[in-house]
């Protein structure tokens, strides 16, 4: 019986670590940097309706009324919207931020992805971005499209629980250390929409031994709690 309990505890460790590092630990910083990503935003503008259609019909959503919006993976864009895929791939390949760069897409399925927030109440709750690698991890978010009435904005919280809201506009991007900056996305309003391109950036995208188990735990959690 003790052996069984020990095995269960060991198996639960990566899930517990993901829970702590993803949601529970205190915020360390509220800093982020604004960037101009109008070039890729303008290039993708003719395909906004196509992206919305793909997201609504094939994108991943959460079980609870798709509150986190629709998530479109790189492989889905590649298979369904090759023109969009080529534009994003070319752009992502040149993204750099203080010694960090995108992960190898052959090894990491979330080397980049798109999110659509276009239903009333679409939001993402407070969280951190899990880092499974040997180096620092940053998160780059480019607002590919945001309607004039958009209310889906990045919010950060520092170690004193002070909340800062950064207004999302088309062609405007932000980069932050998602492992230290606790962040969320405010609720979308009815009839409004925002499409964001998310690119994780790494100093070293090689996965640690513990990170390997934590990534497996993340993938299992995604399959259990995502449609």
N, C-alpha and C positions, 0 to 999 in steps of 0.2 A: 504493500500500500504506500509506504514512504517513497519507494522508487517511482511509482506512478505519479505521486504528487510532485516529486522533484522534476520529473520529465515535463509535466504540465507547466510548472513554474518557468523552466528553461525556455519552453516554447512560447510562453507569454512575454518574455523579456523584450523582444524587438517591438511588440505591439505597445508595451508600456512605455518604452523609450520614445516611440513615435508620438504617443499621446502627450508625454511630457514636453518633448521638443517642439511638437506641433501646436499645442494649445495651452498647456498649464503653466509652463515656466514664466517668470516675470519678464516684462519687456526690458530690454537693455538700452535701446536707443529709439528715437523717433525720426532720425535723419533720412532724407532722400534727396536725390538730385534730379532736376528737371532737364529734359533733353528734347531736341527738335527731331521728330521722325516724320516730318511732312513729306519727304521724298517717297517713302514706301506707302504712306497713307494716300498720296495722290495717285500712285501707280495702281493701287488696289481699289480706288474709288469706283471705276466702272464695273467692278465685280461685287459690290456691296449686296445687291439683291440676291446674287448667286450664293454668297456666303450665308446670308440669312436663311435661304431655302435649305441649304445643306445642313445648317445647324439645327433647324427646327425639325427636319425629317430624319436626320441621321446622327445628330450630335448626342453626346452623352449628357444625361441630366441626373440630378439627385432624385431619390425616392420621394422626398417631401415637396411635391408640387414644383419641382425644378427651381427651387429658390436660388440655387447657385448659378442659374443661367444654363446655357448650353456650351459644352466643351467639345471642340473639334480637334482631333489629333492630327499630327503631321501625316500619318499614313492615310487617313480619310481624305485629307485635302489632295494628296498625291493621286489617289484613285478616282476622285470625283471632280476635282477642279484643277486640272494640270496647269492652266495658265496662272492661277493664283499660286500654286505650288512653286512654279519657276520664279515668280517675283519674290516670294518670301524666302525661298532657299538662297537666292542670290544676295538678298539683303542680310539675312542671318549670318552668312559666311563671312561678312565683313565687320560684324559687330564686335567691339572690344570695349572694355572699361577697366582701366587700372589693373593690368596684368590678368584680367579674367576674360574668358571667351566661352562661346557656346560649347556644350558637350558634343561628343561624337554621336551622331544620330544613328549609327549602326549599333551602338551599345545602349543608348538611352531613348526609350520611346517618347519621353516628354522633353526632347531637346528643344522643341518649340511647339506651341499649340495656340489655338484661337479660342476666345470666349465671346459669347453673345448674351447681352443682358437686354431683353426687349419685352419683358412682361412685367406688369405691375407687381412690385414686391421682390423682384430678382435682387439678390444681394449675396454677399459672402460674409460669414461671421468672423470674429476676431481669431487670428491664427498666426503661426509662423510657418515658413517654408522649410521642410526637413532637408537637411544636408547629409548625404551618405558618403561624401568624398573625403580625400586627404587634405583639401584646401578650403579656402573661403568660398562661399556661394553667394552670388548676388542675383537679384531678379530685375529684369528689364521689361517694363510694360509699355508698349506703344499703342496709343489710341488710334486705331486704323480709321474708325468712324464714330462720331458722336452726334446725334441729332441736337437741334437747338434747345429742345426741352429736356435733354438728358439730365438725370439726377443721380446717375451711377458714378460715384467718385471714390478715389482712393482715400482711405482714412488711416492714420497712423497713431500709435499711442506710445509715449515715452515711459521711462521708468517711474515718473511721477503721475502716471495715468492721464497726462495732458493729451487731449485729442487734437490732431491737426487734419484738416480736410484740404485735399488738393483737387481743384476742379479739373475734370477730364474734358478735353476738347480734341477734335480731329487733328492729327499731326503732332500732338503733344505727348511726350513720353516721360517716364520716371524710372530711375534705377535706385535700388536700395538693397541693403543686406537683409534679406528676408529671414535669415536665421536669428537675427537680433532685433529687427524692427517688427513689432507686433502690428498687424495691419488687417483691414477689412475693406469691404466695398459697400457703400451706402445703397439704400433701396431705390430701384428704378421706378419711374412713374408710368402710368398707363399711356400708351401711344408713343412712348419714347424708346430710344435704342442706343446701344453702344457696342462696338466690336473692338476687342483688344487682342493684340498679339503679345504673348508672354514668352520670354526667352530667358531661361535660367543660364547664368554665367558662372564659370568655375575657374579658380586658379589651377586646380588639378582635378580632372574629372575621374581619376581612378578611384574606385570604390574600396573602402576599408572592409575588413572582415566583418566587423559589426554592422557596417553600412550595408553590406550584401544581404545580411539577414533582415535588416530593417526595411530594405527595398522590397524583399519578398513579402514581408508583412504588409507593406503599403499596397502592393499589387493585390494581395488577398482581400484587404479592406476595401479596395476600389471595386472589386468584383462582387463583394457582399453588399455594399451600400450604394453602388451606382448602377443605373440601368444600362 
